[in-house]
């Protein structure tokens, strides 16, 4: 399920009690993702072969040749001695200068073997396609079983399972390998699901076999399978694993670790289950209540950036160093202030002495002394002394912690502005220009103050009019506020969209920008070639619009972003205060809250997400996938398969292909579920519930599971091989040599000759 489509599944699940959503959830239970299924070294088991020597004709090697797991053992065993996948890794070790071959779980021992992994079966099918691997699998089987026949051959009968409607070519190749390579005395073939049904004492019923690669429905009457009425659904365990892998890659497109099919297969087996009512449960699966139990977290291997923690002694030493450094800085600052104060006091004493000395000097000498001190006149000296006294007083009061009242500003006068220039000497003209500049500054500050007061009055008037409109025409006022809020939100979306488009070189905005730049680059040389050397760019105001065109965005500067955010906050505060229909959940901050985000719940469950944590970045959350993957066998359209579901297939066989009511009743009294894809929790209950809807009200329906849906096929074949009928239905070596590799003996548990 995609992130967008999950929002349509539960559109009203955000109405949970806010206090419940804010309450802290318990710490999640985390499941580790399996790395690779390496089982370690297992030695051969020759005791079975030694035991078979007591009765070699009735002791057979039984092999359940499954596309997911090979089960092998002796006909007198209760459980198979070997269970391993039909895979092989073969490569040449350069250091040892020898060929290495690994079979089954041994193929997962390291990265080199995993890189050379090959499967005996064609992908997604139960048909053997790689016979080199199949031969290696058989070698491994016979070696581990301790078979030691004459001339390296296998001197025991072989019973092997095969899929329903197996092709003649794979059977012919299997015959050739077993008889030519291993010199087997006889070989018998049978269908795995029929062996399982026979082991569970079935005679009349409907077999539902959902295995690794496909699902089959086989009717059986009087212990004879009616293969002509069998139906197939192209969905099995391997398809569920692949489907979950696609869902996880779609759900976490930037997941930092590699997700494999073997890991997905483990997740399907351990975390998925069949829902009794899929539509209803899916509608409430992401509900906040109880989500911590339904959401399973799978942890992939990760490397966290560890920051070494300091001991209490180290933290205390660091704090003491910081405190000592602060004290030194304070002392330095106090010393600098004291030096500055002393310097000012010395300057003040110097200028006061200078002022006292000017009182007894003639006017010409006064002007000379003032010019030497870079002072304009005696008034300038007075202002300098006054400023120094004020600065010294403020510094002393600040050190003593005394708050000083602000002195009223002196009213400035500009007497020289009214005196004509002809009456002033050079110093007077200079002072007049200075007073004119000072007067301009004072007038500018007065105008700014007046404009500020006018703006304040305008805002107060607008607030008054807005308040009157709210009191007199509340509906219109609320409508304007809502519309203004939507306009601000739209501007913010346009800004984000523009940024995203400019980051994508294939977007229309980026293409228009590059086109403008290309046109600008091409205009210059053309003008020069035509002889137009004059560059009149900027003469027209429209020329400057090019900078807005090639800019990174119309609203990219921080001030405008802050203005949009502030305007939205003000509008939302007004709506919260006056609009009864506008609540905290409608604000942008609430909608951005992770506790109210359906996407966050889908991706991260009911817990906050820390993007800086490598542990959380390497986690996947299984929630709706837990019921979605097993549901495909009942609703194949979920995964895009154009076939009827399992229940419809079974109903079609019973209702349409058997005209006698007695035959229907015999089939319905024993609906048998087998195969690894039926071990999901609630699978039998869901099948019984949905299948009942397609039957008559008085029909008797009994649905049961196999005792062991995975191993009962091997147990059934072993039981069948030890009951004395093996010689009648087996292909002997002599019959193989006389009648060819296509020869097959038909029996009630095997395929028919095609």
C-alpha positions in Angstrom: 0.0 0.0 0.0 1.4 3.4 -1.0 1.8 6.3 1.4 -0.9 8.2 -0.4 -3.4 5.4 -0.6 -3.2 4.7 3.1 -4.8 8.0 3.8 -7.9 7.0 1.9 -8.2 3.8 4.0 -8.9 5.5 7.3 -9.8 9.1 6.5 -11.4 9.8 9.9 -8.9 8.2 12.3 -7.4 11.6 13.4 -10.4 12.3 15.7 -8.9 10.3 18.6 -8.9 12.0 22.0 -6.0 14.5 22.0 -5.0 13.5 25.5 -4.7 9.9 24.5 -2.5 10.8 21.5 -0.2 12.9 23.7 0.1 10.2 26.3 3.4 8.4 26.2 3.3 5.0 24.6 5.1 2.1 26.1 8.5 1.2 24.7 8.1 -0.8 21.5 9.1 -4.4 21.2 11.7 -4.7 18.4 12.3 -7.8 16.3 15.6 -8.4 14.7 15.9 -9.0 10.9 17.6 -12.3 10.1 20.9 -11.9 8.4 21.4 -15.2 6.5 20.1 -18.7 7.3 23.4 -20.4 7.8 22.8 -23.5 10.1 26.4 -24.6 10.7 28.1 -27.8 9.7 26.1 -31.1 10.0 28.0 -34.4 9.7 26.6 -37.3 7.6 24.2 -39.8 9.2 25.3 -43.3 8.1 23.2 -45.1 10.7 20.1 -44.9 8.5 21.9 -46.6 5.7 23.2 -49.3 8.0 19.7 -49.9 9.3 18.4 -50.2 5.8 20.7 -53.1 5.1 18.5 -55.4 7.1 15.7 -55.1 4.5 17.1 -53.3 1.5 14.1 -53.9 -0.8 11.5 -52.3 1.5 13.8 -49.5 2.8 13.5 -46.6 0.4 15.0 -43.1 0.2 12.2 -40.6 0.4 12.8 -37.1 -1.1 10.2 -34.4 -1.0 11.5 -32.3 -3.8 10.1 -28.9 -2.9 11.0 -25.7 -4.5 11.5 -24.0 -1.1 12.9 -26.9 1.0 14.2 -30.4 0.2 13.1 -32.9 2.8 14.9 -36.2 2.7 15.1 -39.3 4.9 14.4 -43.1 5.0 11.0 -44.7 4.7 11.2 -46.1 8.3 11.9 -42.6 9.8 9.2 -40.6 11.5 10.7 -37.2 10.4 13.1 -36.3 7.6 16.7 -36.4 8.4 17.6 -33.5 6.0 15.8 -30.2 5.5 17.6 -27.7 3.3 16.9 -25.3 0.4 17.6 -26.5 -3.1 20.5 -24.0 -3.7 24.1 -24.3 -4.6 27.1 -22.0 -4.6 30.2 -23.0 -6.6 33.3 -21.0 -7.3 37.1 -21.4 -7.5 39.2 -20.4 -4.5 42.3 -18.6 -5.8 44.3 -19.1 -2.6 43.7 -22.8 -2.4 43.5 -23.3 -6.2 40.6 -25.6 -5.9 36.9 -25.6 -6.8 34.5 -25.1 -3.8 30.9 -26.2 -3.8 28.3 -25.5 -1.1 24.8 -26.9 -0.9 21.7 -25.9 1.0 22.2 -23.7 4.1 26.0 -24.0 3.7 25.6 -21.7 0.7 25.0 -18.8 3.0 28.2 -19.2 5.0 29.8 -16.0 3.7 29.4 -13.2 1.2 31.4 -15.0 -1.5 29.1 -18.0 -1.5 26.0 -15.9 -1.3 27.2 -14.0 -4.4 27.4 -17.3 -6.3 24.0 -18.6 -5.2 22.0 -20.6 -7.8 18.6 -22.3 -7.4 17.7 -25.6 -8.9 14.2 -24.4 -9.8 13.1 -21.8 -12.3 12.2 -18.6 -10.5 8.7 -18.6 -9.1 7.9 -22.1 -10.3 8.1 -25.7 -9.1 9.9 -26.9 -12.3 13.5 -27.9 -12.1 15.5 -25.7 -14.5 19.1 -25.9 -13.4 20.1 -29.5 -13.5 23.7 -28.9 -12.4 22.4 -27.5 -9.2 19.8 -30.4 -8.9 22.6 -32.9 -9.3 24.6 -31.2 -6.6 21.5 -31.3 -4.4 21.1 -35.0 -4.9 24.9 -35.6 -4.2 24.5 -33.7 -1.0 21.4 -35.7 0.0 22.9 -39.1 -0.6 26.2 -38.1 1.1 24.5 -36.8 4.2 22.3 -39.9 4.4 25.4 -42.0 4.4 24.5 -43.9 1.2 27.5 -46.0 0.1 26.4 -48.3 -2.7 28.5 -50.3 -5.0 30.6 -48.3 -7.5 29.4 -45.1 -5.9 25.8 -45.8 -6.8 22.6 -45.7 -4.8 21.4 -49.2 -4.2 18.1 -48.3 -2.5 14.7 -47.5 -4.1 13.9 -43.8 -4.4 10.5 -42.2 -3.8 10.3 -38.6 -4.9 7.5 -36.0 -4.9 6.6 -33.8 -7.8 4.2 -31.0 -8.4 0.8 -31.6 -9.9 0.7 -31.8 -13.7 4.5 -31.9 -13.8 6.0 -31.5 -17.3 7.4 -34.6 -19.0 10.8 -33.0 -19.7 11.7 -32.4 -16.0 10.6 -36.0 -15.2 12.6 -37.4 -18.0 15.7 -35.5 -16.9 15.2 -36.7 -13.4 14.9 -40.3 -14.5 18.1 -40.0 -16.5 20.0 -38.6 -13.5 18.7 -41.1 -11.0 19.2 -44.1 -13.3 22.3 -43.1 -15.2 24.3 -41.1 -12.6 23.3 -42.9 -9.4 22.3 -46.4 -10.7 19.1 -46.3 -8.7 17.3 -49.7 -8.7 13.8 -48.1 -8.9 12.1 -44.7 -8.8 8.5 -43.8 -7.9 6.9 -40.4 -8.2 3.9 -38.9 -6.4 2.1 -35.6 -5.8 3.1 -34.0 -2.5 -0.4 -32.7 -1.5 -1.9 -36.2 -2.1 0.8 -37.8 0.1 -0.1 -35.3 2.8 -3.9 -36.0 2.4 -3.3 -39.7 2.6 -1.1 -39.3 5.7 -4.0 -37.4 7.4 -6.4 -40.3 6.7 -8.3 -38.6 3.9 -10.5 -40.5 1.4 -13.2 -38.1 0.1 -12.7 -34.4 0.2 -11.3 -31.2 -1.3 -7.6 -30.6 -1.0 -6.5 -27.0 -0.8 -2.7 -27.0 -1.3 -1.1 -23.5 -1.0 2.6 -24.1 -1.2 5.7 -22.1 -2.1 5.0 -21.3 -5.7 1.3 -21.9 -6.4 -2.1 -22.9 -4.9 -4.0 -25.9 -6.1 -7.5 -27.1 -5.3 -7.9 -30.9 -5.9 -11.1 -32.9 -5.5 -10.7 -36.5 -4.2 -13.4 -39.2 -4.3 -12.8 -42.7 -3.0 -9.1 -42.0 -2.5 -8.7 -41.1 -6.2 -7.8 -37.6 -7.2 -9.9 -36.1 -10.0 -7.0 -34.2 -11.7 -9.2 -33.1 -14.6 -11.2 -31.0 -12.2 -8.2 -29.5 -10.5 -7.7 -25.7 -10.5 -4.6 -23.6 -10.0 -4.1 -20.1 -8.5 -0.7 -18.5 -9.4 0.1 -17.4 -5.9 2.2 -19.0 -3.2 4.7 -18.3 -0.4 7.4 -16.9 -2.7 4.9 -14.5 -4.2 4.0 -13.2 -0.8 7.6 -12.6 0.1 8.2 -10.7 -3.2 5.0 -8.7 -2.7 6.1 -7.7 0.8 9.5 -6.7 -0.5 7.9 -4.4 -3.1 5.7 -2.9 -0.4 8.6 -2.2 1.9 10.7 -0.7 -0.9 7.8 1.5 -1.8 7.1 2.4 1.8 10.8 3.2 2.6 12.4 4.3 -0.7 15.5 5.7 1.0 16.0 2.8 3.5 19.8 2.7 4.2 20.1 -1.1 4.5 19.5 -3.8 1.8 16.2 -5.8 2.2 16.3 -9.3 0.8 13.7 -11.9 -0.1 14.9 -14.3 2.6 14.3 -11.6 5.2 10.9 -10.8 3.8 10.1 -14.5 3.9 10.9 -14.6 7.6 8.8 -11.5 8.2 5.8 -13.1 6.4 6.1 -16.3 8.4 6.6 -14.6 11.8 4.5 -11.4 11.6 1.7 -11.8 9.1 -1.7 -13.4 9.7 -5.1 -13.7 7.9 -7.8 -11.3 8.9 -11.2 -12.7 9.7 -12.8 -9.5 8.3 -10.2 -7.8 6.1 -12.1 -4.6 5.1 -13.2 -3.8 8.7 -9.8 -4.6 10.3 -7.9 -2.6 7.6 -10.2 0.4 8.3 -9.1 0.5 11.9 -5.6 -0.9 11.7 -3.9 2.5 12.1 -6.2 3.7 14.8 -4.2 5.2 17.6 -5.7 3.0 20.3 -3.8 -0.3 20.5 -1.5 0.5 17.6 1.6 -0.2 19.7 0.5 -3.9 19.7 -0.4 -4.1 16.0 2.7 -2.2 14.7 5.7 -4.5 14.6 9.1 -3.0 14.4 11.9 -4.9 12.6 15.4 -3.7 13.4 18.1 -4.0 10.7 21.8 -4.0 11.6 23.2 -0.5 12.1 26.2 1.3 13.5 25.4 4.1 15.9 27.6 7.2 16.2 28.6 6.7 19.9 29.5 9.8 21.8 31.7 8.8 24.8 30.1 9.7 28.1 32.2 11.6 30.6 32.4 10.6 34.3 31.1 12.9 37.1 34.7 13.8 38.0 35.4 14.9 34.4 32.2 16.9 34.2 33.0 18.5 37.5 36.5 19.5 36.2 35.1 20.9 33.0 32.5 22.9 35.0 35.3 24.2 37.2 37.4 25.2 34.2 34.5 27.0 32.7 33.8 28.8 35.9 37.4 29.8 36.3 37.5 31.0 32.7 34.4 33.0 33.3 36.0 34.6 36.4 39.1 35.5 34.4 37.0 37.1 31.7 35.0 39.1 34.2 38.2 40.3 35.9 39.6 41.3 32.5 36.4 43.1 31.6 36.4 44.9 34.9 40.1 45.9 34.5 39.3 47.2 31.0 36.4 49.2 32.3 38.5 50.6 35.0 41.3 51.5 32.6 38.8 53.1 30.3 37.2 55.1 33.2 40.6 56.3 34.4 41.5 57.4 30.8 38.2 59.3 30.6 38.9 60.9 34.0 42.3 62.0 32.8 40.8 63.4 29.6 38.2 65.2 31.6 40.8 66.7 33.9 42.9 67.7 30.9 40.0 69.5 29.1 39.0 71.2 32.3 42.5 72.5 32.8 42.5 73.6 29.2 39.1 75.4 29.7 40.5 77.2 32.8 43.6 78.2 30.9 41.6 79.7 28.0 40.0 82.2 30.3 43.2 84.3 30.5 44.2 84.0 26.9 43.5 86.4 24.0 41.0 85.5 21.3 43.6 84.7 18.7 45.6 82.4 21.0 42.3 80.7 22.0 41.5 79.9 18.3 45.1 78.6 17.8 44.9 76.3 20.9 41.4 75.0 19.9 42.6 74.2 16.4 45.6 72.3 17.8 43.2 70.2 19.9 40.8 69.6 16.8 38.1 71.6 18.5 35.9 74.0 16.6 35.2 76.5 19.3 34.6 76.9 23.0 31.1 75.5 22.7 32.5 72.4 21.3 34.9 72.1 24.3 31.9 72.6 26.7 30.0 69.8 25.0 33.0 67.5 25.1 33.5 68.1 28.9 29.7 67.6 29.5 29.7 64.3 27.5 32.8 63.1 29.4 31.2 63.9 32.8 27.9 62.1 31.8 29.8 59.0 30.6 31.9 58.8 33.7 28.8 59.2 35.9 27.1 56.4 34.0 30.0 54.1 34.3 30.3 54.6 38.0 26.5 54.1 38.6 26.6 50.9 36.5 29.4 49.5 38.5 27.5 50.4 41.7 24.3 48.9 40.4 22.4 52.3 40.5 19.7 52.8 37.9 20.1 56.2 36.3 17.1 58.1 35.2 17.2 59.3 31.6 18.0 63.0 31.4 15.6 65.1 29.3 17.0 65.9 25.9 18.2 69.4 25.6 16.4 71.5 23.1 18.9 72.3 20.4 19.1 75.8 18.9 20.6 76.9 15.7 21.2 80.7 15.9 23.7 81.0 13.1 21.2 79.8 10.5 19.4 83.2 10.7 22.7 85.2 10.3 23.7 86.1 6.7 26.9 84.6 5.3 28.4 88.1 4.7 28.4 88.8 8.5 30.3 85.6 9.3 34.0 84.8 9.1 35.4 81.4 7.9 34.9 79.7 11.3 31.4 81.1 11.5 30.5 79.7 8.1 31.9 76.3 9.1 29.8 76.3 12.2 26.7 77.4 10.3 27.1 74.4 7.9 27.4 72.2 11.0 24.2 73.6 12.5 22.4 73.2 9.2 23.3 69.5 9.1 22.3 69.1 12.8 19.0 70.7 12.1 18.4 68.4 9.2 19.0 65.4 11.4 16.7 66.7 14.1 13.9 67.3 11.5 14.4 63.8 10.0 14.0 62.3 13.5 10.9 64.4 14.1 9.4 63.3 10.8 10.2 59.6 11.5 8.6 60.0 14.9 5.5 61.7 13.4 5.3 58.9 10.8 5.5 56.3 13.5 2.8 57.9 15.5 0.7 58.3 12.3 1.2 54.6 11.6 0.2 53.7 15.1 -2.9 55.8 14.8 -3.7 54.1 11.4 -3.3 50.7 13.0 -5.5 51.7 15.9 -8.1 53.0 13.5 -8.0 49.8 11.5 -8.3 47.7 14.6 -11.3 49.8 15.7 -13.0 49.4 12.3 -12.2 45.7 12.3 -13.7 45.4 15.8 -16.8 47.2 14.7 -17.2 45.0 11.7 -16.8 41.9 13.8 -19.5 43.1 16.2 -21.9 44.3 13.5 -21.3 41.7 10.7 -19.7 38.7 12.3 -20.3 36.2 9.5 -18.7 38.5 6.9 -15.7 39.1 9.2 -15.2 35.4 9.9 -15.4 34.6 6.1 -12.7 37.2 5.4 -10.4 35.7 8.0 -10.9 32.2 6.7 -10.3 33.4 3.2 -7.2 35.3 4.2 -5.9 32.2 6.0 -6.4 30.0 2.9 -4.6 32.6 0.9 -1.6 32.6 3.2 -1.5 28.8 3.1 -1.7 28.8 -0.7 1.2 31.2 -0.8 3.3 28.9 1.5 2.4 25.9 -0.7 3.4 27.8 -3.8 6.7 28.8 -2.2 7.5 25.2 -1.2 6.5 24.0 -4.6 8.7 26.5 -6.3 11.7 25.5 -4.2 11.0 21.8 -5.0 10.7 22.6 -8.7 13.9 24.6 -8.8 15.7 21.6 -7.2 14.5 19.4 -10.1 16.3 20.2 -13.3 13.4 18.7 -15.3 10.7 20.9 -13.8 9.1 23.7 -15.8 10.5 26.4 -13.5 14.1 25.1 -13.9 13.7 24.9 -17.7 12.3 28.4 -18.0 15.2 29.7 -15.8 17.8 27.9 -17.9 16.1 29.2 -21.1 16.3 32.8 -19.8 20.0 32.4 -18.9 20.7 30.9 -22.3 18.9 33.8 -24.0 20.9 36.3 -22.0 24.2 34.5 -22.8 23.4 34.5 -26.5 22.2 38.2 -26.8 25.6 39.7 -25.9 27.7 38.3 -28.8 24.9 38.9 -31.4 24.9 42.6 -30.5 28.7 42.8 -30.7 28.7 41.1 -34.1 26.2 43.6 -35.4 28.4 46.4 -34.2 26.2 47.5 -31.4 28.8 48.2 -28.8 26.6 50.3 -26.6 25.2 48.4 -23.6 21.9 50.0 -22.6 20.8 47.3 -20.2 19.0 48.9 -17.3 17.7 51.9 -19.2 14.3 50.3 -19.2 12.9 49.3 -15.8 11.6 46.0 -17.3 15.2 44.9 -17.8 15.6 44.3 -14.1 12.8 41.8 -14.1 15.3 39.2 -15.4 16.8 39.0 -11.9 13.4 38.0 -10.6 13.0 35.4 -13.3 16.3 33.7 -12.6 16.2 34.0 -8.8 15.8 31.0 -6.6 12.2 31.8 -5.8 9.8 34.6 -5.4 9.6 34.1 -1.6 13.0 32.8 -0.8 14.3 35.4 1.6 13.9 34.8 5.3 12.0 38.0 6.0 9.1 37.1 3.7 9.0 33.6 5.1 8.7 35.0 8.5 6.0 37.4 7.4 3.9 34.6 6.0 4.4 32.6 9.2 3.6 35.5 11.4 0.5 36.5 9.3 -0.8 32.9 9.5 -0.2 32.8 13.3 -2.2 36.0 13.8 -5.1 34.8 11.6 -5.2 31.5 13.4 -5.2 33.2 16.8 -8.1 35.4 15.8 -10.0 32.4 14.5 -9.3 30.4 17.7 -10.6 33.3 19.7 -13.8 34.1 17.8 -14.6 31.2 15.5 -16.3 28.3 17.4 -15.8 25.9 14.4 -12.0 26.5 14.3 -10.1 24.5 16.9 -6.5 23.7 17.8 -6.7 20.6 15.5 -7.3 22.9 12.5 -4.1 24.9 12.9 -1.1 24.3 10.7 1.0 23.5 13.8 -1.5 20.8 14.9 -1.7 19.3 11.4 2.1 19.2 11.3 2.2 17.4 14.6 3.4 13.8 14.2 0.7 12.6 16.6 -1.9 13.7 14.1 -0.1 12.6 10.9 -1.5 9.4 9.3 1.7 9.2 7.2 3.8 9.2 10.3 1.6 6.5 11.9 2.0 4.4 8.7 5.7 4.8 8.5 6.8 5.1 12.2 4.0 3.9 14.3 2.8 5.7 17.5 6.3 6.8 18.5 8.3 9.9 17.6 11.0 9.6 15.0 14.6 10.9 15.5 16.2 11.4 12.1 19.6 11.6 13.7 19.3 8.2 15.2 20.9 5.4 13.1 18.9 2.8 15.1 15.6 4.3 14.1 16.7 5.0 10.5 17.3 1.2 10.2 13.9 0.2 11.4 10.9 -0.8 9.3 7.3 -0.9 10.7 4.9 -3.7 9.7 1.3 -2.7 10.2 -1.2 -3.0 7.4 1.2 -5.3 5.5 0.6 -7.9 8.2 -2.8 -8.6 6.9 -2.4 -7.3 3.4 0.1 -9.9 2.2 -1.8 -13.0 3.2 -5.0 -11.5 1.9 -3.9 -11.8 -1.7 -4.7 -15.5 -1.8 -8.3 -14.6 -1.1 -8.3 -11.4 -3.2 -5.6 -11.7 -5.9 -6.6 -8.3 -7.4 -4.8 -6.6 -4.5 -1.5 -7.7 -6.1 -2.6 -7.1 -9.6 -3.3 -10.8 -10.4 -6.2 -11.4 -12.9 -7.6 -14.5 -11.3 -10.4 -15.5 -9.0 -9.6 -15.9 -5.3 -9.1 -19.2 -3.5 -12.6 -19.3 -2.2 -14.2 -18.6 -5.6 -12.0 -21.3 -7.2 -13.0 -23.9 -4.6 -16.7 -22.9 -4.9 -16.5 -23.2 -8.7 -15.1 -26.8 -8.5 -17.8 -27.9 -6.0 -20.8 -26.1 -7.5 -20.1 -26.2 -11.2 -18.1 -29.4 -11.9 -20.0 -31.9 -9.8 -23.7 -32.3 -10.7 -24.5 -35.0 -8.1 -25.4 -33.6 -4.7 -24.0 -36.6 -3.0 -20.5 -36.0 -4.5 -20.7 -32.4 -3.3 -21.5 -33.4 0.2 -18.6 -35.9 0.2 -16.2 -33.1 -0.9 -17.6 -30.6 1.6 -17.4 -32.9 4.6 -13.6 -32.9 4.4 -11.9 -29.7 3.1 -8.3 -30.3 3.8 -5.7 -27.5 4.0 -2.1 -28.2 3.4 1.1 -26.5 2.2 3.3 -23.9 3.9 1.2 -21.0 2.7 -1.8 -22.2 4.8 -0.1 -22.0 8.2 -1.1 -18.4 8.8 -3.2 -17.7 11.8 -7.0 -17.7 11.1 -6.4 -19.2 7.6 -8.9 -22.1 8.2 -11.4 -19.8 9.9 -11.4 -17.3 7.1 -11.7 -20.0 4.5 -14.6 -21.6 6.3 -16.3 -18.3 6.8 -16.0 -17.1 3.1 -16.6 -20.6 1.6 -19.9 -20.9 3.6 -21.3 -17.9 1.7 -21.1 -19.9 -1.6 -22.9 -23.0 -0.4 -26.4 -23.9 0.3 -27.8 -23.2 3.8 -28.2 -26.9 4.6 -24.8 -27.9 3.3 -22.5 -29.6 5.8 -19.0 -28.0 5.7 -15.9 -29.4 7.6 -12.6 -27.6 7.2 -9.4 -29.0 8.8 -5.7 -28.4 8.7 -2.9 -30.9 8.1 -1.1 -32.0 11.3 2.1 -30.5 9.9 1.5 -28.6 6.6 5.2 -28.6 5.7 6.4 -32.1 6.6 3.2 -34.2 6.2 3.9 -34.6 2.4 7.2 -36.3 3.3 5.7 -38.3 6.1 2.9 -39.5 3.7 5.4 -40.5 1.1 7.5 -42.4 3.7 4.4 -44.2 5.0 3.3 -45.1 1.5 6.8 -46.4 0.6 6.9 -48.7 3.7 3.6 -50.4 3.1 4.7 -52.9 0.4 3.1 -51.3 -2.7 6.3 -49.6 -3.8 7.4 -52.3 -6.1 4.1 -52.3 -8.0 4.2 -48.5 -8.8 7.9 -47.9 -9.1 9.8 -47.7 -12.4 12.6 -50.3 -12.3 15.9 -49.9 -13.9 15.0 -52.6 -16.4 11.8 -50.9 -17.4 13.7 -47.6 -17.8 16.1 -49.2 -20.2 13.4 -50.9 -22.1 10.7 -48.2 -22.3 12.8 -45.0 -22.1 13.0 -42.1 -19.7 9.4 -40.9 -20.5 7.9 -44.0 -19.0 5.7 -43.4 -15.9 3.6 -45.8 -13.9 0.2 -44.3 -12.9 -1.2 -44.8 -9.4 -3.7 -43.1 -7.2 -1.2 -40.6 -5.7 0.7 -39.6 -8.8 0.3 -37.8 -12.1 -1.1 -39.3 -15.2 0.7 -39.9 -18.4 0.3 -36.8 -20.7 
